[in-house]
Amino acid sequence: MRSARAILRDRRTWRVALWVLIGLTVGFILSRSMRGKVASDGESQWVTDLLRKIFHSEGISHAFVRKLAHFTEFFILGTELSGILWLERRRSFQSYLNIWFASELCALFDETIQIFSGRGPSVADVWLDTAGATCGILLLFGIRTLCGRARG
């Protein structure tokens, strides 16, 4: 039986774990879009109220929370997809372009689902989702670059 340390050093273990996380993240994103307008508004209003209590601020708007959720979901997705490139040791511009494009397709699909759930899809939300994914990808790219410079 392998030790815990050996398992943590195994790229295959991390790769599988990361793909599972990506699947869960995409599932979460799409499940939010499948919710109807009333359910979605109620959910985000609950989060808005919670954030107002935590930060003792009535200045946090419902619209801000909804936009922040879009950005954050796709930031996480972009980071996870970029993590796959790190594990695969891929550094080409094309590899990063591919994961950016995959994020963009997910954002487009996410907004398309909202047509069928009785909510209004928004091109602005696609751009916001893409910005979140781009920031996640760039964050991990920057960390990877700094780690490479520290080693070399």
C-alpha positions as CSV (number, residue, x, y, z in Angstrom):
1,M,0.0,0.0,0.0
2,R,1.3,3.4,-0.9
3,S,1.9,6.1,1.7
4,A,-0.1,9.3,1.9
5,R,2.9,11.2,0.8
6,A,3.3,9.0,-2.3
7,I,-0.3,9.5,-3.2
8,L,0.0,13.3,-2.9
9,R,3.0,13.3,-5.2
10,D,1.2,11.3,-7.9
11,R,0.1,13.6,-10.7
12,R,-2.5,11.1,-11.8
13,T,-4.3,11.4,-8.4
14,W,-4.2,15.2,-8.7
15,R,-5.4,15.1,-12.3
16,V,-8.4,12.9,-11.4
17,A,-9.2,15.1,-8.4
18,L,-9.1,18.2,-10.5
19,W,-11.3,16.8,-13.2
20,V,-13.8,15.8,-10.6
21,L,-13.7,19.3,-9.2
22,I,-14.2,20.8,-12.7
23,G,-17.2,18.5,-13.3
24,L,-18.7,19.6,-9.9
25,T,-18.0,23.2,-10.7
26,V,-19.6,23.0,-14.1
27,G,-22.5,21.1,-12.6
28,F,-23.0,23.7,-10.0
29,I,-22.9,26.6,-12.5
30,L,-25.4,24.9,-14.8
31,S,-27.7,23.9,-11.9
32,R,-28.0,27.5,-10.9
33,S,-29.1,28.5,-14.4
34,M,-31.8,25.8,-14.4
35,R,-33.5,27.4,-11.4
36,G,-36.5,29.5,-12.2
37,K,-36.5,33.3,-11.7
38,V,-38.3,33.2,-8.3
39,A,-36.1,30.5,-6.9
40,S,-32.9,32.2,-8.2
41,D,-33.9,35.6,-6.9
42,G,-34.7,34.2,-3.5
43,E,-31.4,32.4,-3.3
44,S,-29.4,35.5,-4.2
45,Q,-31.4,37.7,-1.9
46,W,-30.6,35.3,1.0
47,V,-26.9,35.7,0.1
48,T,-27.3,39.5,-0.1
49,D,-28.9,39.6,3.3
50,L,-26.1,37.4,4.7
51,L,-23.3,39.6,3.3
52,R,-25.1,42.7,4.6
53,K,-25.0,41.2,8.1
54,I,-21.4,40.0,7.9
55,F,-20.1,43.3,6.6
56,H,-22.6,45.5,8.5
57,S,-23.4,47.3,5.2
58,E,-26.7,48.1,3.6
59,G,-24.7,49.3,0.5
60,I,-24.4,45.7,-0.8
61,S,-27.0,45.4,-3.6
62,H,-28.8,42.4,-4.8
63,A,-27.5,43.1,-8.4
64,F,-23.9,43.3,-7.1
65,V,-24.2,39.9,-5.4
66,R,-25.6,38.3,-8.6
67,K,-22.8,39.7,-10.7
68,L,-20.2,38.7,-8.1
69,A,-21.6,35.2,-8.2
70,H,-21.2,35.0,-12.0
71,F,-17.6,36.2,-11.8
72,T,-16.7,34.0,-8.8
73,E,-18.1,30.8,-10.3
74,F,-16.1,31.2,-13.5
75,F,-13.0,32.4,-11.7
76,I,-13.0,29.1,-9.9
77,L,-13.6,27.2,-13.2
78,G,-10.7,29.1,-14.9
79,T,-8.4,28.4,-12.0
80,E,-9.3,24.7,-12.1
81,L,-8.8,24.4,-15.9
82,S,-5.5,26.2,-15.6
83,G,-4.5,23.7,-12.9
84,I,-4.9,20.9,-15.5
85,L,-2.4,22.7,-17.7
86,W,0.0,22.9,-14.8
87,L,-0.3,19.2,-14.0
88,E,0.1,18.3,-17.7
89,R,3.2,20.7,-17.9
90,R,1.6,22.4,-20.9
91,R,2.8,26.0,-21.4
92,S,1.8,26.8,-25.0
93,F,-0.3,29.8,-25.8
94,Q,-2.6,27.4,-27.7
95,S,-3.2,25.4,-24.5
96,Y,-4.2,28.5,-22.6
97,L,-6.4,29.6,-25.5
98,N,-8.2,26.2,-25.5
99,I,-9.1,26.4,-21.8
100,W,-10.2,30.1,-22.2
101,F,-12.4,29.0,-25.1
102,A,-13.8,26.1,-23.1
103,S,-14.7,28.6,-20.3
104,E,-16.4,30.9,-22.9
105,L,-18.4,28.0,-24.3
106,C,-19.5,27.1,-20.7
107,A,-20.6,30.7,-20.2
108,L,-22.6,30.7,-23.4
109,F,-24.2,27.4,-22.6
110,D,-25.0,28.7,-19.1
111,E,-26.8,31.8,-20.4
112,T,-28.6,29.7,-23.1
113,I,-30.1,27.5,-20.4
114,Q,-31.6,30.5,-18.8
115,I,-33.9,30.9,-21.9
116,F,-35.6,27.7,-21.0
117,S,-35.8,28.3,-17.2
118,G,-37.8,31.5,-17.7
119,R,-35.0,33.8,-17.0
120,G,-33.5,36.4,-19.2
121,P,-30.1,35.5,-20.7
122,S,-27.6,38.4,-20.8
123,V,-24.7,39.0,-23.1
124,A,-23.2,41.1,-20.3
125,D,-23.2,38.1,-18.0
126,V,-21.3,36.0,-20.6
127,W,-18.7,38.8,-20.7
128,L,-18.6,38.8,-16.9
129,D,-18.3,35.0,-16.8
130,T,-15.5,35.2,-19.3
131,A,-13.7,37.9,-17.3
132,G,-13.9,35.7,-14.2
133,A,-12.5,32.7,-16.0
134,T,-9.7,34.9,-17.6
135,C,-8.7,36.2,-14.2
136,G,-8.6,32.6,-12.8
137,I,-6.5,31.4,-15.7
138,L,-4.1,34.4,-15.4
139,L,-3.8,34.0,-11.7
140,L,-2.5,30.4,-12.0
141,F,-0.4,31.4,-15.0
142,G,1.2,34.1,-12.9
143,I,1.8,31.8,-10.0
144,R,3.2,29.1,-12.3
145,T,5.6,31.7,-13.9
146,L,6.8,32.9,-10.5
147,C,7.4,29.3,-9.3
148,G,9.3,28.6,-12.4
149,R,11.5,31.6,-12.0
150,A,12.1,30.8,-8.3
151,R,13.3,27.3,-9.3
152,G,15.4,28.2,-12.3
